[in-house]
């Protein structure tokens, strides 16, 4: 299944990186989310230059995108 950027779920953060550095980008996403108390999991596609973090729904069950500061990755 292919997901385009315009069709990302509302609880997903997408970052672009150099191809073959997806694992490192995903680890940084997970670390940054943990610092902000956001539960979820990173995903990658090897060689794609893309990593994304899917935040789990909050306690109220809302699937909104949490405000995370990824600008300094």
Biopython code that builds the backbone (N, CA, C, O; Angstrom):
import numpy as np
from Bio.PDB.StructureBuilder import StructureBuilder

atoms = [
    (1, "UNK", "N", (0.844, -1.190, 0.000)),
    (1, "UNK", "CA", (0.000, 0.000, 0.000)),
    (1, "UNK", "C", (0.880, 1.240, 0.000)),
    (1, "UNK", "O", (1.811, 1.336, 0.798)),
    (2, "UNK", "N", (0.604, 2.162, -0.859)),
    (2, "UNK", "CA", (1.364, 3.396, -0.965)),
    (2, "UNK", "C", (0.556, 4.541, -0.362)),
    (2, "UNK", "O", (-0.630, 4.701, -0.651)),
    (3, "UNK", "N", (1.214, 5.328, 0.476)),
    (3, "UNK", "CA", (0.578, 6.498, 1.074)),
    (3, "UNK", "C", (1.281, 7.736, 0.553)),
    (3, "UNK", "O", (2.501, 7.848, 0.664)),
    (4, "UNK", "N", (0.540, 8.650, -0.005)),
    (4, "UNK", "CA", (1.139, 9.895, -0.479)),
    (4, "UNK", "C", (1.179, 10.897, 0.670)),
    (4, "UNK", "O", (0.445, 10.768, 1.650)),
    (5, "UNK", "N", (2.032, 11.876, 0.537)),
    (5, "UNK", "CA", (2.176, 12.886, 1.588)),
    (5, "UNK", "C", (0.854, 13.577, 1.879)),
    (5, "UNK", "O", (0.561, 13.884, 3.035)),
    (6, "UNK", "N", (0.062, 13.822, 0.866)),
    (6, "UNK", "CA", (-1.201, 14.525, 1.072)),
    (6, "UNK", "C", (-2.245, 13.653, 1.761)),
    (6, "UNK", "O", (-3.287, 14.154, 2.184)),
    (7, "UNK", "N", (-1.976, 12.358, 1.879)),
    (7, "UNK", "CA", (-2.943, 11.453, 2.493)),
    (7, "UNK", "C", (-2.426, 10.824, 3.785)),
    (7, "UNK", "O", (-2.856, 9.731, 4.154)),
    (8, "UNK", "N", (-1.512, 11.499, 4.473)),
    (8, "UNK", "CA", (-1.016, 10.972, 5.737)),
    (8, "UNK", "C", (-2.105, 11.061, 6.806)),
    (8, "UNK", "O", (-2.858, 12.034, 6.843)),
    (9, "UNK", "N", (-2.192, 10.056, 7.671)),
    (9, "UNK", "CA", (-3.144, 10.142, 8.781)),
    (9, "UNK", "C", (-2.813, 11.347, 9.662)),
    (9, "UNK", "O", (-1.658, 11.773, 9.699)),
    (10, "UNK", "N", (-3.785, 11.900, 10.364)),
    (10, "UNK", "CA", (-3.550, 13.108, 11.160)),
    (10, "UNK", "C", (-2.588, 12.901, 12.322)),
    (10, "UNK", "O", (-2.112, 13.882, 12.893)),
    (11, "UNK", "N", (-2.290, 11.672, 12.687)),
    (11, "UNK", "CA", (-1.383, 11.418, 13.806)),
    (11, "UNK", "C", (0.035, 11.086, 13.338)),
    (11, "UNK", "O", (0.806, 10.491, 14.091)),
    (12, "UNK", "N", (0.390, 11.461, 12.110)),
    (12, "UNK", "CA", (1.663, 11.072, 11.519)),
    (12, "UNK", "C", (2.538, 12.273, 11.201)),
    (12, "UNK", "O", (2.076, 13.275, 10.655)),
    (13, "UNK", "N", (3.818, 12.151, 11.556)),
    (13, "UNK", "CA", (4.829, 13.159, 11.216)),
    (13, "UNK", "C", (5.779, 12.531, 10.221)),
    (13, "UNK", "O", (6.276, 11.429, 10.457)),
    (14, "UNK", "N", (6.043, 13.200, 9.119)),
    (14, "UNK", "CA", (6.904, 12.699, 8.059)),
    (14, "UNK", "C", (8.150, 13.567, 7.977)),
    (14, "UNK", "O", (8.060, 14.794, 8.032)),
    (15, "UNK", "N", (9.311, 12.937, 7.847)),
    (15, "UNK", "CA", (10.553, 13.683, 7.636)),
    (15, "UNK", "C", (11.284, 13.086, 6.443)),
    (15, "UNK", "O", (11.198, 11.888, 6.174)),
    (16, "UNK", "N", (11.995, 13.937, 5.746)),
    (16, "UNK", "CA", (12.827, 13.507, 4.640)),
    (16, "UNK", "C", (14.271, 13.486, 5.112)),
    (16, "UNK", "O", (14.688, 14.340, 5.894)),
    (17, "UNK", "N", (15.026, 12.519, 4.640)),
    (17, "UNK", "CA", (16.426, 12.390, 5.012)),
    (17, "UNK", "C", (17.197, 11.854, 3.807)),
    (17, "UNK", "O", (16.613, 11.578, 2.760)),
    (18, "UNK", "N", (18.495, 11.712, 3.963)),
    (18, "UNK", "CA", (19.292, 11.128, 2.885)),
    (18, "UNK", "C", (18.912, 9.658, 2.741)),
    (18, "UNK", "O", (18.685, 8.983, 3.745)),
    (19, "UNK", "N", (18.839, 9.158, 1.528)),
    (19, "UNK", "CA", (18.562, 7.731, 1.348)),
    (19, "UNK", "C", (19.558, 6.880, 2.133)),
    (19, "UNK", "O", (20.746, 7.196, 2.205)),
    (20, "UNK", "N", (19.060, 5.812, 2.711)),
    (20, "UNK", "CA", (19.807, 4.861, 3.540)),
    (20, "UNK", "C", (20.130, 5.391, 4.938)),
    (20, "UNK", "O", (20.877, 4.749, 5.675)),
    (21, "UNK", "N", (19.581, 6.551, 5.320)),
    (21, "UNK", "CA", (19.704, 7.066, 6.679)),
    (21, "UNK", "C", (18.338, 7.082, 7.364)),
    (21, "UNK", "O", (18.142, 7.802, 8.343)),
    (22, "UNK", "N", (17.406, 6.298, 6.857)),
    (22, "UNK", "CA", (16.041, 6.265, 7.396)),
    (22, "UNK", "C", (16.016, 5.769, 8.838)),
    (22, "UNK", "O", (15.264, 6.299, 9.657)),
    (23, "UNK", "N", (16.822, 4.764, 9.160)),
    (23, "UNK", "CA", (16.821, 4.215, 10.526)),
    (23, "UNK", "C", (17.269, 5.268, 11.544)),
    (23, "UNK", "O", (16.700, 5.370, 12.631)),
    (24, "UNK", "N", (18.281, 6.039, 11.189)),
    (24, "UNK", "CA", (18.754, 7.087, 12.089)),
    (24, "UNK", "C", (17.700, 8.173, 12.270)),
    (24, "UNK", "O", (17.477, 8.650, 13.383)),
    (25, "UNK", "N", (17.052, 8.564, 11.173)),
    (25, "UNK", "CA", (15.990, 9.579, 11.254)),
    (25, "UNK", "C", (14.835, 9.064, 12.104)),
    (25, "UNK", "O", (14.281, 9.809, 12.912)),
    (26, "UNK", "N", (14.470, 7.797, 11.930)),
    (26, "UNK", "CA", (13.372, 7.217, 12.709)),
    (26, "UNK", "C", (13.718, 7.190, 14.196)),
    (26, "UNK", "O", (12.862, 7.461, 15.038)),
    (27, "UNK", "N", (14.964, 6.864, 14.520)),
    (27, "UNK", "CA", (15.389, 6.850, 15.921)),
    (27, "UNK", "C", (15.304, 8.248, 16.525)),
    (27, "UNK", "O", (14.881, 8.404, 17.670)),
    (28, "UNK", "N", (15.702, 9.263, 15.764)),
    (28, "UNK", "CA", (15.602, 10.637, 16.258)),
    (28, "UNK", "C", (14.146, 11.050, 16.454)),
    (28, "UNK", "O", (13.822, 11.730, 17.428)),
    (29, "UNK", "N", (13.275, 10.651, 15.550)),
    (29, "UNK", "CA", (11.848, 10.949, 15.707)),
    (29, "UNK", "C", (11.314, 10.326, 16.992)),
    (29, "UNK", "O", (10.618, 10.986, 17.764)),
    (30, "UNK", "N", (11.637, 9.061, 17.220)),
    (30, "UNK", "CA", (11.157, 8.367, 18.413)),
    (30, "UNK", "C", (11.701, 9.008, 19.679)),
    (30, "UNK", "O", (10.973, 9.167, 20.659)),
    (31, "UNK", "N", (12.987, 9.379, 19.665)),
    (31, "UNK", "CA", (13.585, 10.034, 20.839)),
    (31, "UNK", "C", (12.910, 11.366, 21.131)),
    (31, "UNK", "O", (12.589, 11.665, 22.282)),
    (32, "UNK", "N", (12.695, 12.166, 20.089)),
    (32, "UNK", "CA", (12.079, 13.482, 20.273)),
    (32, "UNK", "C", (10.640, 13.337, 20.780)),
    (32, "UNK", "O", (10.209, 14.090, 21.654)),
    (33, "UNK", "N", (9.909, 12.381, 20.237)),
    (33, "UNK", "CA", (8.530, 12.153, 20.685)),
    (33, "UNK", "C", (8.511, 11.733, 22.151)),
    (33, "UNK", "O", (7.669, 12.197, 22.921)),
    (34, "UNK", "N", (9.433, 10.860, 22.537)),
    (34, "UNK", "CA", (9.495, 10.403, 23.931)),
    (34, "UNK", "C", (9.786, 11.563, 24.876)),
    (34, "UNK", "O", (9.238, 11.625, 25.976)),
    (35, "UNK", "N", (10.648, 12.482, 24.445)),
    (35, "UNK", "CA", (10.943, 13.660, 25.273)),
    (35, "UNK", "C", (9.695, 14.488, 25.543)),
    (35, "UNK", "O", (9.597, 15.146, 26.579)),
    (36, "UNK", "N", (8.745, 14.461, 24.619)),
    (36, "UNK", "CA", (7.505, 15.218, 24.752)),
    (36, "UNK", "C", (6.359, 14.372, 25.291)),
    (36, "UNK", "O", (5.215, 14.822, 25.345)),
    (37, "UNK", "N", (6.678, 13.137, 25.692)),
    (37, "UNK", "CA", (5.662, 12.275, 26.267)),
    (37, "UNK", "C", (4.656, 11.736, 25.276)),
    (37, "UNK", "O", (3.542, 11.380, 25.658)),
    (38, "UNK", "N", (5.031, 11.671, 23.998)),
    (38, "UNK", "CA", (4.130, 11.177, 22.960)),
    (38, "UNK", "C", (4.456, 9.715, 22.677)),
    (38, "UNK", "O", (5.592, 9.388, 22.334)),
    (39, "UNK", "N", (3.480, 8.846, 22.816)),
    (39, "UNK", "CA", (3.665, 7.430, 22.524)),
    (39, "UNK", "C", (3.396, 7.177, 21.051)),
    (39, "UNK", "O", (2.539, 7.816, 20.440)),
    (40, "UNK", "N", (4.136, 6.240, 20.495)),
    (40, "UNK", "CA", (3.943, 5.893, 19.099)),
    (40, "UNK", "C", (5.105, 5.079, 18.602)),
    (40, "UNK", "O", (5.869, 4.523, 19.391)),
    (41, "UNK", "N", (5.243, 5.006, 17.292)),
    (41, "UNK", "CA", (6.305, 4.193, 16.718)),
    (41, "UNK", "C", (6.750, 4.787, 15.383)),
    (41, "UNK", "O", (5.944, 5.341, 14.637)),
    (42, "UNK", "N", (8.066, 4.659, 15.093)),
    (42, "UNK", "CA", (8.587, 5.135, 13.811)),
    (42, "UNK", "C", (8.471, 4.043, 12.758)),
    (42, "UNK", "O", (8.408, 2.857, 13.079)),
    (43, "UNK", "N", (8.445, 4.457, 11.501)),
    (43, "UNK", "CA", (8.449, 3.538, 10.371)),
    (43, "UNK", "C", (9.381, 4.098, 9.305)),
    (43, "UNK", "O", (9.604, 5.307, 9.228)),
    (44, "UNK", "N", (9.915, 3.212, 8.496)),
    (44, "UNK", "CA", (10.794, 3.627, 7.408)),
    (44, "UNK", "C", (10.531, 2.770, 6.176)),
    (44, "UNK", "O", (9.870, 1.733, 6.241)),
    (45, "UNK", "N", (11.058, 3.224, 5.080)),
    (45, "UNK", "CA", (11.099, 2.445, 3.847)),
    (45, "UNK", "C", (12.545, 2.529, 3.372)),
    (45, "UNK", "O", (12.986, 3.586, 2.920)),
    (46, "UNK", "N", (13.276, 1.443, 3.468)),
    (46, "UNK", "CA", (14.707, 1.426, 3.198)),
    (46, "UNK", "C", (15.038, 2.031, 1.828)),
    (46, "UNK", "O", (14.450, 1.677, 0.806)),
    (47, "UNK", "N", (15.997, 2.953, 1.853)),
    (47, "UNK", "CA", (16.461, 3.579, 0.619)),
    (47, "UNK", "C", (15.557, 4.669, 0.072)),
    (47, "UNK", "O", (15.843, 5.233, -0.984)),
    (48, "UNK", "N", (14.463, 4.979, 0.779)),
    (48, "UNK", "CA", (13.487, 5.939, 0.265)),
    (48, "UNK", "C", (13.803, 7.389, 0.607)),
    (48, "UNK", "O", (13.315, 8.305, -0.054)),
    (49, "UNK", "N", (14.623, 7.600, 1.643)),
    (49, "UNK", "CA", (14.866, 8.961, 2.101)),
    (49, "UNK", "C", (13.702, 9.516, 2.894)),
    (49, "UNK", "O", (13.545, 10.732, 3.000)),
    (50, "UNK", "N", (12.877, 8.631, 3.456)),
    (50, "UNK", "CA", (11.685, 9.036, 4.201)),
    (50, "UNK", "C", (11.582, 8.220, 5.488)),
    (50, "UNK", "O", (11.826, 7.013, 5.495)),
    (51, "UNK", "N", (11.219, 8.892, 6.566)),
    (51, "UNK", "CA", (10.883, 8.227, 7.827)),
    (51, "UNK", "C", (9.663, 8.931, 8.380)),
    (51, "UNK", "O", (9.484, 10.129, 8.159)),
    (52, "UNK", "N", (8.832, 8.212, 9.086)),
    (52, "UNK", "CA", (7.666, 8.843, 9.679)),
    (52, "UNK", "C", (7.411, 8.266, 11.057)),
    (52, "UNK", "O", (7.821, 7.147, 11.365)),
    (53, "UNK", "N", (6.727, 9.045, 11.882)),
    (53, "UNK", "CA", (6.380, 8.656, 13.243)),
    (53, "UNK", "C", (4.869, 8.679, 13.370)),
    (53, "UNK", "O", (4.228, 9.688, 13.078)),
    (54, "UNK", "N", (4.307, 7.574, 13.804)),
    (54, "UNK", "CA", (2.857, 7.480, 14.004)),
    (54, "UNK", "C", (2.575, 7.566, 15.498)),
    (54, "UNK", "O", (2.895, 6.650, 16.255)),
    (55, "UNK", "N", (1.980, 8.662, 15.908)),
    (55, "UNK", "CA", (1.622, 8.845, 17.304)),
    (55, "UNK", "C", (0.372, 8.026, 17.604)),
    (55, "UNK", "O", (-0.567, 7.985, 16.809)),
    (56, "UNK", "N", (0.377, 7.376, 18.765)),
    (56, "UNK", "CA", (-0.798, 6.627, 19.189)),
    (56, "UNK", "C", (-1.872, 7.617, 19.645)),
    (56, "UNK", "O", (-1.548, 8.722, 20.079)),
    (57, "UNK", "N", (-3.132, 7.234, 19.551)),
    (57, "UNK", "CA", (-4.195, 8.131, 20.029)),
    (57, "UNK", "C", (-3.979, 8.476, 21.499)),
    (57, "UNK", "O", (-3.519, 7.643, 22.279)),
    (58, "UNK", "N", (-4.311, 9.697, 21.867)),
    (58, "UNK", "CA", (-4.143, 10.098, 23.264)),
    (58, "UNK", "C", (-5.210, 9.443, 24.135)),
    (58, "UNK", "O", (-6.034, 8.670, 23.647)),
    (59, "UNK", "N", (-5.187, 9.756, 25.415)),
    (59, "UNK", "CA", (-6.101, 9.113, 26.351)),
    (59, "UNK", "C", (-7.571, 9.358, 26.023)),
    (59, "UNK", "O", (-8.433, 8.563, 26.398)),
    (60, "UNK", "N", (-7.853, 10.439, 25.334)),
    (60, "UNK", "CA", (-9.232, 10.736, 24.952)),
    (60, "UNK", "C", (-9.620, 9.993, 23.672)),
    (60, "UNK", "O", (-10.764, 10.066, 23.224)),
    (61, "UNK", "N", (-8.650, 9.273, 23.088)),
    (61, "UNK", "CA", (-8.930, 8.516, 21.879)),
    (61, "UNK", "C", (-8.874, 9.333, 20.608)),
    (61, "UNK", "O", (-9.302, 8.871, 19.550)),
    (62, "UNK", "N", (-8.354, 10.536, 20.700)),
    (62, "UNK", "CA", (-8.271, 11.398, 19.530)),
    (62, "UNK", "C", (-7.022, 11.050, 18.724)),
    (62, "UNK", "O", (-5.956, 10.834, 19.300)),
    (63, "UNK", "N", (-7.142, 10.994, 17.427)),
    (63, "UNK", "CA", (-6.017, 10.670, 16.566)),
    (63, "UNK", "C", (-5.383, 11.904, 15.965)),
    (63, "UNK", "O", (-4.949, 11.875, 14.813)),
    (64, "UNK", "N", (-5.320, 12.978, 16.715)),
    (64, "UNK", "CA", (-4.788, 14.224, 16.157)),
    (64, "UNK", "C", (-3.261, 14.184, 16.140)),
    (64, "UNK", "O", (-2.642, 13.388, 16.846)),
    (65, "UNK", "N", (-2.671, 15.043, 15.335)),
    (65, "UNK", "CA", (-1.219, 15.150, 15.250)),
    (65, "UNK", "C", (-0.719, 15.984, 16.429)),
    (65, "UNK", "O", (-1.043, 17.167, 16.528)),
    (66, "UNK", "N", (0.072, 15.377, 17.329)),
    (66, "UNK", "CA", (0.586, 16.151, 18.448)),
    (66, "UNK", "C", (1.585, 17.191, 17.978)),
    (66, "UNK", "O", (2.258, 17.000, 16.965)),
    (67, "UNK", "N", (1.681, 18.277, 18.702)),
    (67, "UNK", "CA", (2.620, 19.341, 18.343)),
    (67, "UNK", "C", (4.001, 18.953, 18.842)),
    (67, "UNK", "O", (4.284, 19.060, 20.035)),
    (68, "UNK", "N", (4.852, 18.510, 17.949)),
    (68, "UNK", "CA", (6.210, 18.119, 18.291)),
    (68, "UNK", "C", (7.185, 19.024, 17.555)),
    (68, "UNK", "O", (6.958, 19.397, 16.405)),
    (69, "UNK", "N", (8.266, 19.369, 18.228)),
    (69, "UNK", "CA", (9.271, 20.245, 17.628)),
    (69, "UNK", "C", (10.345, 19.405, 16.964)),
    (69, "UNK", "O", (11.314, 19.014, 17.615)),
    (70, "UNK", "N", (10.188, 19.121, 15.673)),
    (70, "UNK", "CA", (11.175, 18.359, 14.930)),
    (70, "UNK", "C", (12.056, 19.268, 14.088)),
    (70, "UNK", "O", (12.855, 18.778, 13.290)),
    (71, "UNK", "N", (11.931, 20.555, 14.244)),
    (71, "UNK", "CA", (12.667, 21.489, 13.392)),
    (71, "UNK", "C", (14.181, 21.361, 13.556)),
    (71, "UNK", "O", (14.926, 21.692, 12.635)),
    (72, "UNK", "N", (14.644, 20.889, 14.706)),
    (72, "UNK", "CA", (16.076, 20.839, 14.957)),
    (72, "UNK", "C", (16.685, 19.456, 14.721)),
    (72, "UNK", "O", (17.797, 19.200, 15.183)),
    (73, "UNK", "N", (16.003, 18.571, 14.027)),
    (73, "UNK", "CA", (16.571, 17.244, 13.760)),
    (73, "UNK", "C", (17.672, 17.336, 12.748)),
    (73, "UNK", "O", (18.272, 16.320, 12.395)),
]
sb = StructureBuilder()
sb.init_structure("model")
sb.init_model(0)
sb.init_chain("A")
sb.init_seg("    ")
for serial, (resi, resn, name, xyz) in enumerate(atoms, 1):
    if name == "N":
        sb.init_residue(resn, " ", resi, " ")
    sb.init_atom(name, np.array(xyz, "f"), 0.0, 1.0, " ", f" {name:<3s}", serial, name[0])
structure = sb.get_structure()
